[in-house]
Amino acid sequence: MDTTSYKTKSANKATVKKEWLLVDANEEVLGRLASKVAYLLRGKHKTDFTPHVDTGDNVIVINAEKIKLTGNKWKEKAYISHSGYPGGQKVIIAEELMKKNPIAVVEKAVKGMLPRTRLGRSVYRNLHVFAGSEHTHEAQKPKEVKLDTIIK
């Protein structure tokens, strides 16, 4: 058997085929949803996955206000930010953030599961989250994805 004919294919920006995927967050647990969406955004489900190239798809998440958190996380999970100035630390509880901006809860969860690099920031731009069941990307004809079919 001649093994010199086998070539490892490495994707690049020109050869990547991006799709639009639609994920329904209705009654999904936040962490499980976020890890699977991050998996799709990175492109790890594709055969031509290359770690240093954005091979992932554009993902639309709808019904962000209908996610679930297990245990006491609605009352105990805290999102902390800091302005950089002395005394500039702000803490907001998950329940308050959900009332204020349900999109931010899903976005923060997914962003935390992406790499903290230039590639991670560019991959994050492919995420589109909507609070209701309507979205503005009908023209892209997204394919609906069931999260229970994604095996990591």
N, C-alpha and C positions, 0 to 999 in steps of 0.2 A: 504494500500500500504506500503510495507516494504522498507523504505529508506536506511536501512543499507547495501543493496546490491549495491548501487551506489558508485562507487569509482572514485575519481578524478585521472586521469592518468597524471603522470608527466614524461615527456621525459627525457632521459639521453643520453650520448654519444653513447651507444651501441644500443639503440632503434631508433635513428633518421635515417630516410631514406632520403638521399640527392639525388637530381636530378640535371641535367644540363639544364639550360634554356638559350635560345637565344633571345635577345632583339635587334630590329633594331631601331637605333636612328635617322633614316632619317626623316628630317622635324619635329622633336619633339622639344617641348619647354624644355629647360634645366632643370628648376626647377621641372616641372611635371614629366619628365623622371627620375630625380634623386630620387624623393620621392617614386616613384613606384618601382624603382630598390632597394632602401633601404628597402622597405617593403618586397620584395622577399628575399633579403639577410638575413633579420632577421627571416624569416619564419612565419610572422604573418598571412599569407594566409593559413596556415595549421591548421588542427583541433587539433593537439597535440603540439601547440605552448607553450613553457615554457620560461618565461622571462630570466632565468639564464643559459639557455643551447643554444648552437648554433644549432637551428633546421632549419635554412634557407638553401636555395639551392645555388649552384654555378651558377652565372649569367655571361653570355658573352654578352657584348654590342658591336655591330658592327656599322660602319658608324658614328663614333664619330665626324668626321669633318663636318658632315651635320646637326648639331643641330642648333636650332634657339634661339635667345634671343629677348625678346620683348622690345619695347621702345628704349631708347638710351643706353642700357646696353653694347653694343659692345664698345662704346666710354667712358662710365662712370664707369662701374663695375671694381673695382680695387682689385687685389689680393696682400695682404701685407704679407711679411715675415720679420723676424728679426734674425740676426746672434747671438744676445746676447751681442755684443760689442757696445760701444757708436758709434752712427752714422751708425749702421749696418742695418737700415731699408731699405728694397727694395720694390718698388711698381711696379707692372706690370699690364697693362690694358688688359681686356678680349680679345680685338682684337689682341694685340701683342702675348698673350699667345696662342691663337688659331693658329696663324701663326707658332709659335715656336714649340708647342707641343699640338695638339688637344686632345690627350688622357688625359692630365692633367686637362683640363677644366671639363670633365665629372667625373674624379676621385675625384677632389676637391669638386664638388657638392654633390656626393654621400657620401663621407667621412664626410662631414659636417652634414649629416642627420642621422648618426649612433651614438650610445652612445659613450661617451668619457671614456670608461673603457677597461679592458683587453678583455672582451667579444666583444666589438665593434671593437677592433683592430684585433681580430681573425676572426670576420665576414667579415671585409674589405678584408681579404686575399682571400675570395671566389669570388671577383669581377675581371673580366678579360675584359679590354677595348681594342678595336682595331680601328684604324683610317679608314681602308677600309672595304670592304664587306667580305674579307677573314679572317679567324681565324685559329688558330693552334689546336683547340680542336675538330676536326671532329671525332676522335676515341671515344669520350665520347657520341656521338649521342645526341646532345642537342635538346630539344623540343622548337619550336618557340612559343613565347608568344606575343600576341597582347596587348599593353599597355592599350587600351581602354576597355578591358575586365576585368581589375583589378579594383575592387571596394574596397575602403578603408573604 
